[in-house]
Structures are given as structure tokens and as C-alpha cells.
Amino acid sequence: MDATTSLVDQPAILGGTAAITLSHDDACRWPIITSEDEEAVLRTLRTGSLGVSEETAALEADFREWTGRKYAVAHCNGTSAIFGAMHAFELEAGDEVIVPSATWWSSVMPILHFGGVPVFAELEGDCLGLDPEDIERKITDRTKAIVVVHLFGMPSKMDEIIELAERYDLKILEDASHAHGATYKGRMIGSMTEAAVFSMQGNKLLPSAEGGVFLTDDETMYEAVLRLGHYERLLDLTSMNKYLAATGLGYKFRMSPLSAALGRVQLRHLDERNAIRNANCIELGQHLESLGIQAFLAPEGVERTYFEYLVRYDEAATGLPIDDFTRAMQAEGAQLSAPRYPLLHQMPVFTHGIWKSITRLPDDGDLREYDENDLPGTTEGNGSLIKLPAFPNEDHGLIAQYKTAFSKVIAHADALPRADA
Ligand SMILES: Cc1ncc(COP(=O)(O)O)c(C=O)c1O
């Protein structure tokens, strides 16, 4: 073996040549904005209708057609749409809602504003969704609803969760903010339960200049959501809600027409862009699985998306602690990091009891206490996740370099430096 070969084979952290030398800029560029987006936004801008607009109505029609749902209401962001869903669920003081701990906090925090009590359940290990068995353990006579998050684009175990909801008469909100275009056993994510929400925040698979969409087939829920500042549409209703057109309920959650214009173009390109991202993540994922790294490839009957690309590293299999592994991969030029969501059940708003003052529930000593040591499975699972780029564009050889880097670091795991050695 000549000197060049041995340097290439050596991990970069031990003085070898880094495996990943190609730029990430093109492969990881997101969102993709073209002249089609620019023209759509300009066209809308020039109409001068920057509040109530046909463009927003057209986006809602696009969403109805895309998901097959009866009602779609465009919101200024996903957070307000989740708030709307909790209003539509008629949460009352003390009602419990079963939620995941590993998610963006707006899947959970709006519950508190209705006096609702989040009850955290464990994630299951295959799909990163709520564990149906733990959901059932957490159901009490106060449980009103479940918030399902299709985390990072992987559909949750919907058959089991829907069966539980039917058996215990619970509502389900699908927070589909990570999973635009994913399907579960032939059904679209966002179409399977009482209500669903898609965020269209700028990094999402379906981005806009901030936005979110609430979806339902239920007329009462639809009207409830309109009460939160979709004034002009209340006038057309025949129910008592029409009288709220004069005042609303003090909120104003509608979407900007400029966001709607951008979102409509992005929706037209969703499938083709998801296909590129999926092919890249699956190609790398298959290689990772062959090295003993769990890549959360979609199980049979499921088409997942890759809003973010998280994989599970098995310290026991390599003997190399996850932080040392990550450092060695970073030395190879890989863009790896820890998952960015802190676990909600460990946040001070819960562990220090601050949530009680938001719900204004009478503290008669019976209120739930949250403990950071709850959910050992979720905590352990989250600690073994590593975040990779999701490669949303043509990779031009970058994925091959990632494969080489992973193989090299795993092959040399025994010889790599340990921070605590
Ligand atoms: C799972 C999840 N739910 C809800 C939201 C909230 O959406 P928005 O940022 O559009 O308010 C986000 C993120 O942005 C999210 O990741």
C-alpha cells in the first residue's frame, strides 16, 4: 500500500484524508425558489389585494383537492392552525391531551391556553411516532384528544392510534408539518383524522413565507376555526357564527396572500422535489443500515418523506460513544449534529410548574407534576439520534462521499479517540 492509499484509508481525525470534499451548497440548498415563484408573488402583489385575496382561497382549494378533505383554512403559520384545532376540539379546563415530547413545541403548547393538560407518551422505536401501547396506558377519563406528529416525515402507526381513538372516543389532531406528501397504507398524511395541520414555514417540504393550513371534514370544526380572525367568511355562514363577523374572538390568524402565492407554486413541485430528496436519503439509508445504523427507512405500505434526516446510532455495536463518532464524522467533512428539539417534558415550563399559571387550573394539590426522568424510552432514543443533511437536490457525488466516510469511521471505531479516555 503506498502512502497516498493509506492516508485515504485513515480516518481524518487521525491525520488521514477527509472523505467528504464536495461542497454541500448545491445539494442542500432549500427552499428552491425559481422565477415561477417570483412571478406568482409579484402577480399577487400587483393585484393590490394584500388582505383578503383570491390567491388565499385558491391555495385552500388546492389543498382540498390535494388531500381530498372537505375544508381547508389557510393560516399565518402552523402554530396558529394548531391553536385553531384545539379551539375546534372544544378543549375545556382540565381536559387531557396525549402528546409526544420530541417535537417542535407548538404541537403541544397551545393546549395550555385552553386549560388543557398535556400528557406525554413515549415514542416507539421503529417510526419515531407515539407508541400506541403507551398512549393506551396514559388514557384516563379526562383524556379528550391525541396529537400525532409524523416526526421528520415518518408516518406514525395510524391504524393502531385510530383504533384506540375510536375505542375511547378521542379526537386526533394530525400535526403533519414534517410530512407533506407522505402516505400511510394508501392514505394521505393529513387526511385520516378529525383535523390536520400542515406548517408551511420556510424550511418545510412545502414552504411559504410563513404559513399553515388547517384541514377537516367537519363543518362545526371548520366554522370554529373561522372564528379566529377569518372575518369575511363568517358573514357567509348560516349558523350563529355569522354574528361573530363583527368581532371575531380577538385573534387574526389568516394567511398573507403573498405566502399563498408562493405556497401554491411550491405545492405544484412538491412530488418531484420529494422524489429527489427521498431517493438520496434512501440511497444513503440503505448503506447505513448495512453498517448497523438505523435509517428509519419506510416500512411496507408507508411512503415517508425526509423533512429532516435523523438516523439512530448504536453505541453498543461499535463501542464508540456517539459524541466521539460524530466528531470523527465531522472531521471527515460530514455535516452531522444532534437532534435540535429539546424534549418538552424536560423543559422548565413543565418541570418547574410554570404551565399551571398558563392553564389557570386551580392548584388543589392534585395537578400533574412533570418529571424530567419520565419517558426513559424517548430520552434514550433521542440521545442516540444523529441529524444528517436531507440532500434535497441532485447530490453530484456527495452521497458517495458520505458513504465512504461512514464506512471508514465505523471500520476504525476501535482506534478512534474517546473524549473521556
Ligand atoms: C411538528 C411541527 N408542528 C408545528 C410547527 C409550527 O409551525 P409554524 O412554524 O409554521 O408555526 C412546526 C414548525 O415549524 C413543527 O415542526
The ligand as an SDF file (V2000), in Angstrom:
LIG
                    3D

 16 16  0  0  0  0  0  0  0  0999 V2000
  -44.0320   19.4800   14.0970 C   0  0  0  0  0  0  0  0  0  0  0  0
  -44.3160   20.9490   13.9650 C   0  0  0  0  0  0  0  0  0  0  0  0
  -45.5320   21.4120   14.2980 N   0  0  0  0  0  0  0  0  0  0  0  0
  -45.8400   22.7040   14.1970 C   0  0  0  0  0  0  0  0  0  0  0  0
  -44.9250   23.6350   13.7650 C   0  0  0  0  0  0  0  0  0  0  0  0
  -45.2990   25.0550   13.7350 C   0  0  0  0  0  0  0  0  0  0  0  0
  -45.3510   25.5920   12.5000 O   0  0  0  0  0  0  0  0  0  0  0  0
  -45.0050   27.1240   12.2160 P   0  0  0  0  0  0  0  0  0  0  0  0
  -43.5340   27.2950   12.3740 O   0  0  0  0  0  0  0  0  0  0  0  0
  -45.4720   27.3110   10.8220 O   0  0  0  0  0  0  0  0  0  0  0  0
  -45.7830   27.9360   13.1870 O   0  0  0  0  0  0  0  0  0  0  0  0
  -43.6320   23.1930   13.3930 C   0  0  0  0  0  0  0  0  0  0  0  0
  -42.5750   24.0580   12.9080 C   0  0  0  0  0  0  0  0  0  0  0  0
  -42.2230   24.8980   12.4920 O   0  0  0  0  0  0  0  0  0  0  0  0
  -43.3220   21.8200   13.5070 C   0  0  0  0  0  0  0  0  0  0  0  0
  -42.0960   21.3680   13.1950 O   0  0  0  0  0  0  0  0  0  0  0  0
  1  2  1  0
  2  3  1  0
  2 15  2  0
  3  4  2  0
  4  5  1  0
  5  6  1  0
  5 12  2  0
  6  7  1  0
  7  8  1  0
  8  9  2  0
  8 10  1  0
  8 11  1  0
 12 13  1  0
 12 15  1  0
 13 14  2  0
 15 16  1  0
M  END
$$$$
